[in-house]
Amino acid sequence: MFLEPTPAFYEKKMDEEPKEEHSFKFLFGYIKQYRKYFGQIVLGLLVGSLLQLILPLLTQSIVTIQRY
C-alpha cells in the first residue's frame, strides 16, 4: 500500500464530537450580508427554470401550427 496513516491518525480519539463551527447559523450569517444578491440569484434561477419549461412547449405549438 502506497499510503499509510501517520501516528497522529491513531492518536485521535473516536469519542470526540466534531466542532459545530460550520453550522447553518454560520451560513445564514454569511448570506445575510449579501441578501440582495442572494435574492437576485434565486429570482434568476426561477426565471431561467420557467423559460426552460416554456420553450419546448412553444416550439411544439409552432411546429404543430406549421404542420396543418
Secondary structure by P-SEA (a helix, b strand, c coil): cccccccccccccccccccccccaaaaaaaaaaaaaaaaaaaaaaaaaaaaaacaaaaaaaaaaaaac
